[in-house]
Amino acid sequence: MDDSNMNAATVFAHRMIIIAGIIMYIFGLCGNLVNIFIFTIWCRLCKQGNEIQNNTRINNSSFYLLTSSCANFILLIYPLLTRIIYDGFQYPKTHFNEFYTCKLRYYVLHTSDLISLTCICMATLDRYFISSRKVHFRQLAPTLRQTKRIIIFVIIFFCLHNIPIATYYGVSDFNECIISSTIYLYYYLCIIQIFLHGIFPICFLSIFGFLTYKQFKSMIRSNTQINLNIDKQLSRMLSLLCLSISISSIPYCIQNIHSVIFRKFNQRLISYDLLFYFISAILFFSNAVWSFYIFFISTSNFRQQVKKILLCKVTMKTNVNNRIHTIGSANKT
């Protein structure tokens, strides 16, 4: 390959990570801040609805989506920022700064992303239980207290599970972040990257999203107009979430597998290999960036809440029973 083409590809790769990274950083942080604000309001209204209706199984999806949005915010504010600084602007990685350039960076990246994906899956499962016409399935839906315990368990589990990432990641002789243990490298690729980041959430959302959609279809006879609207919102949101997770996970998994097969995972990447790596790396953050826009496009009640925020008309003194319906129809994941 011509040296000039190799150099041009390398320069383009660094510029691409700077431009695309900054755009995603701005839009992602703003979107997730709005998500956090809206889901916080809905969580409070969900608590009020539980107290008024004496029904602790009404809908806890808002708590899962709030946790997912907080994890996405952390995912963007630190790992993406360090990606821009150290890979885009080529700030040097050394053994003196490897704790926050490699160890902490990849630990926060994978922990935050797995917490976010798991909470989205749990919100989908919650919608499946709540929407079931079978009493024993509806009884499987966790109460508000159980939901909080599940969220705490998920956070603690992935914080502990990903400790080896912080342990084995370090700076190589050519100043790149690598995993020093060959055994853990294959666990990292097969379990964390391929299964937890890709296969599991995509399959889980597809299966339970389809089952939930079928349950809503069976309810059309009781209230055709409302359920048709819920059907459309549910199918749009789950389809867009699956697409977003696929775009986020698949290229990054392919790149890592390619690197290991061709023995490039612990070698310096140049030219088109570096370009492919940066493209897959920046796409890894796409699910966290697009979450707000997926909710906004697919959910009319979410759009109404955003408009109220923009018009400074948000108030907690809202009719609770009306908002309970809003939560139930909006949080379909």
C-alpha positions, 0 to 999 in steps of 0.5 A: 500500500502506498505510504501517502494513502496510509498517512492520509487514512491515519490523518482522516481517522484522527480527524474523524474521531475528533469531529464525530466525537465532539458532535456525539458528545454534545448531543448525547449529553444534552439528550441524556440530561433531558431523559434524566429530567423526564424519567425523574418526574415520571418516577415521582409520579409513579410513586404517587400513583402507587400510594393513591391506587394502592397498586405497587405493580403499576409500572416500574419501567421509568426507574429502569429507564432513569438508571439507563439514562444515568449510565449513558450519561456517565458513559459519554461524559468520561469514556467518550471524552477520553476517546476524543482527547487521547485518540483524536488529539493524540495526547500520549498514553504513558505508564504514568497516566495509564490508570485514567487513560486505560484502566478507569476508562475501559472499566467505566465504559463497559460497566456503564454500557452493560448497566444501561443495556441490562436496565433497558432489557429489564424495562422491556420485561417489566412491560411484558409482565404488566401487559399480560392478560394472565394474572400469574404473569402480572404477579411476576412484575416486581414491586417498586421496592423490588425494582430498586433492589434489582437496579442496585443488584445490577449496578453492584454486579457489573461493578464487581464483574468488570474489575478484571478490566481495570486490572488487566488493561494497561499501556503497551510499549507503543503507548496503546491500551491493551489487555495483558492477560491472554486468557482474560482477553478471550473472555473479554471478547467472547463474553463481554463484547460478543455476548453481553454487549451484542447477542444477549440484549438484541435477542432479549429485546427482540423476543420480549418485544415481540411477545409484548407486541402480541399481548397489546394486539390481543387487547385491541378488542377492549379499546381499539384506538388506544391499543393501536396507538400503543402498538405503533409506539411500542413497535417503533421504540423496540425496533429502533432500540434493537437497531441502535444496539446492533449498530453500537455493538456489532462493528465493535465486536467484528473489529475486536475479533478481526484484531485477535485473529490477525494478531493485531489486538496488542499491536499498533494499528495504522492506516485503514486498520486504525480507521476501521477501529476508530469508526467501530469505537465511535459507533460503540457510543451511538446507543447512548447518544441516540436513546433520547432521540429514539424515545422522542421519535417513537413516543408521543407522550415523551415528545409532549413532556419535552415540549413542556420542558422547553416551554418551562411548563413542567409542574409536579402538580399534575393529575396523577391518574392521567400521568399514570396512563402517560407512564404506562403508554410511554415506557414501552421498552 
